């Protein structure tokens, strides 16, 4: 995730190795195709989630513009023996568009393809000052509720997070629903690699009051029957260093906010 044109990328890696004192991921190396090291992270047996997996591995300010492929090299220590694993990522598979057909339910992916092809606007790219001073003034919008992109970014309030994974998060929007082709349709939360943590779908509401959506954990039946996803393929909020909150406006696209938890 990040500004791929200028090379300011943020990379999160999730590993499903079991982390214990007899066998654990000790080192992760991110390298280019010509073996230039971009970053190294070290772990101990204690660096793990409650499921026993290694903690998310994060790399900041990584430039992915110049190599045709990249390597994720994982060193596992089993007692006194080292094992090395290598995962290759071809540059053509690194794209700025997220959620076309990865972790999303088929229904949402189909809706995105029909509406705006998975396009994302991110608060990581555009800060409030820049939007106010450039885009809004350029098109003559003095009232931010009248259509400026800033109005699409939600206010997010974490009301509760329980150590067992229960949570309640409010996502509020400045603008109200405009019409059936211009309103917030989907709101969802993911972990750093895009696995869903919670999701909801709205219908058009004629009420002009500010819209607030409250997200909480879904049950296993809700994941499976409503969204067609096995709960094993979802994320856990208590394992996340940060969460990504996405809101989708049918007309304007998919908007992203990153909320750091710890």
C-alpha positions as CSV (number, residue, x, y, z in Angstrom):
1,X,0.0,0.0,0.0
2,X,1.3,3.5,-0.7
3,X,2.1,6.0,-3.4
4,X,3.5,3.6,-6.1
5,X,4.5,6.3,-8.5
6,X,6.9,8.0,-6.2
7,X,8.0,4.8,-4.5
8,X,6.7,5.5,-1.0
9,X,5.4,2.1,-0.4
10,X,4.3,0.4,2.9
11,X,4.5,-3.4,2.9
12,X,2.9,-5.8,5.4
13,X,3.7,-9.5,5.4
14,X,1.6,-12.2,7.2
15,X,3.2,-15.6,7.8
16,X,1.2,-18.7,8.9
17,X,4.1,-20.5,10.4
18,X,3.6,-21.7,14.0
19,X,5.9,-19.8,16.3
20,X,7.3,-21.6,19.3
21,X,10.6,-22.0,21.1
22,X,11.6,-25.1,19.2
23,X,10.7,-23.7,15.7
24,X,10.2,-20.1,14.9
25,X,10.7,-17.5,12.1
26,X,13.9,-15.8,13.0
27,X,14.5,-13.4,10.1
28,X,12.6,-12.0,7.1
29,X,14.5,-10.3,4.3
30,X,12.9,-8.2,1.5
31,X,15.2,-8.0,-1.5
32,X,15.1,-7.0,-5.2
33,X,15.5,-9.5,-8.0
34,X,19.2,-8.7,-8.2
35,X,19.5,-9.5,-4.5
36,X,19.7,-5.9,-3.3
37,X,18.4,-5.8,0.3
38,X,15.5,-3.5,1.0
39,X,14.9,-4.4,4.6
40,X,15.5,-7.0,7.3
41,X,13.2,-7.8,10.3
42,X,14.1,-10.1,13.2
43,X,11.7,-12.1,15.3
44,X,11.8,-14.1,18.5
45,X,9.6,-17.1,19.6
46,X,7.6,-14.6,21.6
47,X,6.7,-12.4,18.6
48,X,3.4,-14.1,17.7
49,X,-0.3,-13.6,17.6
50,X,-2.8,-15.5,19.8
51,X,-3.2,-18.0,17.0
52,X,0.6,-18.8,17.2
53,X,1.5,-17.1,14.0
54,X,4.4,-14.6,13.7
55,X,3.4,-10.9,14.2
56,X,2.8,-8.9,11.1
57,X,6.1,-7.9,9.5
58,X,6.2,-4.3,8.3
59,X,8.5,-2.4,5.9
60,X,8.1,1.4,5.5
61,X,9.2,3.7,2.7
62,X,10.1,0.9,0.2
63,X,10.7,1.9,-3.4
64,X,9.3,-0.8,-5.7
65,X,9.7,1.0,-9.0
66,X,13.0,-0.3,-10.4
67,X,13.2,-4.1,-10.1
68,X,11.2,-6.6,-12.2
69,X,10.7,-8.9,-9.3
70,X,11.2,-9.0,-5.5
71,X,12.0,-11.8,-3.0
72,X,10.7,-12.4,0.5
73,X,13.3,-14.6,2.2
74,X,12.2,-16.3,5.4
75,X,14.7,-17.9,7.8
76,X,13.2,-20.5,10.2
77,X,15.2,-21.9,13.1
78,X,14.3,-25.4,14.1
79,X,16.3,-26.3,17.2
80,X,19.8,-25.9,15.8
81,X,18.9,-26.2,12.1
82,X,18.1,-23.3,9.7
83,X,15.6,-23.6,6.9
84,X,15.3,-20.9,4.2
85,X,12.1,-20.2,2.3
86,X,11.8,-17.8,-0.6
87,X,8.7,-16.2,-2.0
88,X,8.9,-14.4,-5.4
89,X,6.7,-11.5,-6.4
90,X,6.7,-10.4,-10.0
91,X,6.5,-6.7,-10.5
92,X,3.5,-7.1,-12.9
93,X,1.6,-8.4,-9.9
94,X,2.3,-5.4,-7.8
95,X,-0.6,-3.0,-8.6
96,X,-2.0,0.1,-6.8
97,X,-5.5,-1.3,-7.2
98,X,-6.6,-3.5,-4.2
99,X,-9.5,-5.8,-3.6
100,X,-10.4,-6.7,-7.2
101,X,-10.5,-10.5,-6.6
102,X,-8.4,-11.2,-3.6
103,X,-10.0,-11.5,-0.2
104,X,-13.3,-9.9,-1.1
105,X,-16.6,-11.8,-1.3
106,X,-17.6,-12.4,-4.9
107,X,-20.6,-10.2,-4.6
108,X,-18.6,-7.1,-3.6
109,X,-15.9,-7.8,-6.2
110,X,-18.6,-8.0,-8.9
111,X,-20.2,-4.7,-7.7
112,X,-16.7,-3.0,-7.8
113,X,-16.0,-4.2,-11.3
114,X,-19.3,-2.8,-12.5
115,X,-19.0,0.5,-10.7
116,X,-15.4,1.7,-10.8
117,X,-13.0,-1.2,-11.3
118,X,-11.7,-1.2,-7.8
119,X,-10.3,2.3,-7.8
120,X,-9.0,3.5,-4.5
121,X,-8.5,7.0,-3.1
122,X,-6.5,6.9,0.1
123,X,-6.1,9.3,2.9
124,X,-2.5,8.1,2.8
125,X,-2.1,9.9,-0.5
126,X,-4.2,13.0,0.0
127,X,-4.1,15.0,3.2
128,X,-6.9,17.4,4.2
129,X,-4.9,20.6,3.6
130,X,-4.0,19.6,0.0
131,X,-7.5,18.7,-0.9
132,X,-8.9,22.0,0.5
133,X,-6.3,24.1,-1.3
134,X,-6.2,22.4,-4.7
135,X,-9.0,20.2,-5.8
136,X,-11.9,22.1,-4.0
137,X,-10.7,25.5,-5.1
138,X,-10.0,24.4,-8.6
139,X,-13.5,23.3,-9.2
140,X,-15.0,26.1,-7.2
141,X,-16.4,24.0,-4.3
142,X,-16.5,26.2,-1.2
143,X,-18.8,23.8,0.6
144,X,-17.0,20.6,1.4
145,X,-20.4,18.7,1.7
146,X,-21.1,19.6,-2.0
147,X,-18.9,16.9,-3.6
148,X,-15.3,17.5,-2.7
149,X,-13.4,14.2,-2.1
150,X,-12.7,15.3,1.5
151,X,-16.3,14.7,2.3
152,X,-15.9,11.0,1.4
153,X,-13.3,10.3,4.1
154,X,-15.1,9.1,7.2
155,X,-14.6,9.9,10.9
156,X,-13.7,6.7,12.7
157,X,-14.3,6.1,16.4
158,X,-13.1,3.0,18.2
159,X,-15.7,2.4,21.0
160,X,-14.3,-0.8,22.3
161,X,-11.7,-3.6,21.6
162,X,-11.8,-6.7,23.8
163,X,-8.7,-8.9,24.2
164,X,-10.8,-11.8,22.9
165,X,-11.4,-10.0,19.6
166,X,-14.8,-8.4,20.2
167,X,-15.0,-4.7,19.1
168,X,-17.3,-1.9,18.2
169,X,-16.2,0.7,15.7
170,X,-18.3,3.6,14.4
171,X,-17.7,5.0,10.9
172,X,-19.4,8.3,10.3
173,X,-19.6,10.4,7.1
174,X,-19.8,14.1,6.6
175,X,-22.2,13.9,3.6
176,X,-25.6,12.2,3.5
177,X,-26.8,9.9,0.7
178,X,-27.4,11.8,-2.5
179,X,-29.2,9.3,-4.7
180,X,-29.2,5.6,-5.5
181,X,-26.1,6.0,-7.7
182,X,-24.2,8.2,-5.2
183,X,-24.1,6.9,-1.7
184,X,-21.9,4.9,0.7
185,X,-22.8,1.3,-0.2
186,X,-20.1,-0.9,1.5
187,X,-18.1,-0.3,4.7
188,X,-15.5,-2.9,5.8
189,X,-12.5,-3.3,8.0
190,X,-9.4,-5.4,7.0
191,X,-6.1,-6.4,8.6
192,X,-2.8,-5.1,7.1
193,X,-2.8,-7.7,4.3
194,X,-6.4,-7.2,3.4
195,X,-8.2,-10.1,5.2
196,X,-11.7,-9.0,6.2
197,X,-12.4,-8.3,9.9
198,X,-15.9,-7.0,9.5
199,X,-18.1,-5.8,6.6
200,X,-21.6,-4.4,6.1
201,X,-23.7,-3.3,3.2
202,X,-26.0,-0.3,3.3
203,X,-29.1,0.7,1.2
204,X,-29.9,4.2,0.0
205,X,-31.3,6.3,2.8
206,X,-33.4,9.5,2.1
207,X,-32.6,10.8,5.6
208,X,-30.3,13.9,5.3
209,X,-28.7,13.4,8.7
210,X,-25.1,12.4,8.9
211,X,-24.6,8.7,8.2
212,X,-23.0,6.4,10.9
213,X,-22.3,2.7,10.5
214,X,-21.3,0.6,13.5
215,X,-19.1,-2.4,12.7
216,X,-18.6,-5.4,15.0
217,X,-17.4,-9.0,14.6
218,X,-19.5,-11.2,12.5
219,X,-20.5,-14.7,13.5
220,X,-19.3,-17.8,11.6
221,X,-22.8,-18.2,10.0
222,X,-22.8,-14.6,8.9
223,X,-19.4,-15.0,7.2
224,X,-20.4,-18.2,5.5
225,X,-24.0,-17.6,4.6
226,X,-24.1,-13.9,4.0
227,X,-20.7,-13.3,2.5
228,X,-19.5,-16.7,1.3
229,X,-16.2,-16.6,3.3
230,X,-14.8,-19.2,5.7
231,X,-14.0,-17.7,9.1
232,X,-10.5,-19.2,8.8
233,X,-9.8,-16.7,6.0
234,X,-10.7,-13.6,8.0
235,X,-8.4,-11.4,10.1
236,X,-8.3,-10.9,13.9
237,X,-8.3,-7.3,15.2
238,X,-6.2,-8.1,18.3
239,X,-3.3,-9.3,16.1
240,X,-3.2,-6.1,14.0
241,X,-0.7,-3.3,14.5
242,X,-3.2,-1.2,12.4
243,X,-6.5,-1.8,10.6
244,X,-7.6,-0.5,7.3
245,X,-11.2,1.0,7.0
246,X,-12.7,1.1,3.6
247,X,-15.9,2.9,2.5
248,X,-17.2,2.6,-1.0
249,X,-19.2,5.3,-2.7
250,X,-20.9,3.9,-5.9
251,X,-20.0,7.1,-7.8
252,X,-16.6,8.2,-6.4
253,X,-14.8,4.9,-5.6
254,X,-13.3,3.2,-2.6
255,X,-11.8,5.3,0.2
256,X,-9.2,4.0,2.6
257,X,-8.3,5.1,6.1
258,X,-5.4,3.5,8.2
259,X,-5.9,3.4,11.9
260,X,-2.9,2.4,14.1
261,X,-3.8,0.4,17.2
262,X,-0.4,-0.3,18.8
